Amino acid sequence: MTQLTTTQAGRPGLRAAARPRGRRFGEPNTRLAHTIMGLGIVYFTIPLIWIVFAATKSQPDLLSTPALWFGDGFDLVTNLRQLFREDDGVYGRWLVNTALYSGASALGATTLCALAGYGLARFSFPGKRVIESGLLGMVMVPATALVLPTYLLLSRLELVNTIWAVILPSLLSPFGTYLIRVFVAESVPQELLDAARIDRAGELRIFWRVVLPMMRPAIVTVFLITLVATWNNYFLPLVMLSDAKLYPLTVGLTTWFNTAQQEAGTRMLFNLVTTGALLAIIPLVIAFILLQRFWRSGVSSGSLK
């Protein structure tokens, strides 16, 4: 009885000794990492905080009050009204153009990347290694280096200064294709595809019913990457478009900013530029919030394999 009591009494001590001790902030191994992470968060958060405060200020307050605090009044509603009235409401047109360019580019690029990535991962054909090597080489080429050759190509097709001049170049995403190719190779078992073929399922049905649901995290990643890249793209539409009614938000707001600098004292638009920039961020934030659950489901399904 004494030995039993001693053994039972000693179990909590043994469990406590065997339990791994989590790292705390004060430990040397984590202190530097947390400090760097905190500095990074501050670095990326300060511009966002500034633009939130700037969008609530009038033109005089924007130039005279502290940057990271409110002005004498709360003029966000006034700025929004003036924003959609300036130049006959052209900002609303720019917003619609940006949504059109980004949505069409993201959907088209994601579709092409999904088909190409799956084909490269699960099919064998002549020249496959050459295509994969070329795909990796295209990932290394910056997109801005291809803008001028693309302009010359589209000018021959008479597509310059149209919506296709922005959408068509954005459909090609070598990084997205390679990302899905790697994801399919690692996460979609070949045995599952062979079983579907034994059940006489066609290739299109296999892709739609079997592969596509398993590719959801990669597809959402490519969609968001393309959406953000096209939404924030400046150089491509600047070169391709000359009609102000076709501008996206990046080019349109830059035009207002340059006009405010050149005509200082006669047409001050800095408060509208900051308000428009804040409004342009909101759709991207909403997209990330709505689509992040697919990432979580992908991680959870991967942990159960």
LINVENUR-V41133 format. One record per pair of residues at least 12 apart in sequence whose C-alpha atoms are under 6 Angstrom apart, sorted by sequence separation. I is the first residue (numbers start at 0). J is the second residue. D is the distance in whole Angstrom. If there is no record, write none. Layout:
BEGIN
i:I j:J d:D
i:I j:J d:D
END
This chain:
BEGIN
i:56 j:70 d:6
i:52 j:68 d:6
i:233 j:249 d:6
i:52 j:69 d:6
i:57 j:74 d:6
i:49 j:67 d:5
i:55 j:73 d:5
i:56 j:74 d:5
i:55 j:74 d:5
i:55 j:75 d:4
i:252 j:272 d:6
i:54 j:75 d:6
i:138 j:173 d:6
i:138 j:174 d:6
i:179 j:217 d:6
i:134 j:173 d:6
i:175 j:221 d:5
i:116 j:176 d:5
i:120 j:180 d:5
i:104 j:166 d:5
i:108 j:170 d:4
i:107 j:170 d:6
i:108 j:171 d:6
i:112 j:175 d:6
i:116 j:179 d:5
i:117 j:180 d:6
i:112 j:176 d:4
i:116 j:180 d:4
i:120 j:184 d:5
i:104 j:169 d:6
i:100 j:166 d:6
i:104 j:170 d:5
i:165 j:236 d:6
i:216 j:293 d:6
i:216 j:294 d:5
i:160 j:239 d:6
i:159 j:239 d:6
i:160 j:240 d:4
i:160 j:241 d:6
i:216 j:297 d:5
i:109 j:222 d:6
i:105 j:222 d:5
i:105 j:225 d:5
i:105 j:226 d:5
i:101 j:226 d:5
i:101 j:229 d:5
i:101 j:230 d:5
i:97 j:247 d:5
i:96 j:247 d:6
i:93 j:246 d:6
i:93 j:247 d:5
i:93 j:248 d:5
i:82 j:271 d:6
i:58 j:270 d:5
i:54 j:273 d:6
i:54 j:274 d:4
END
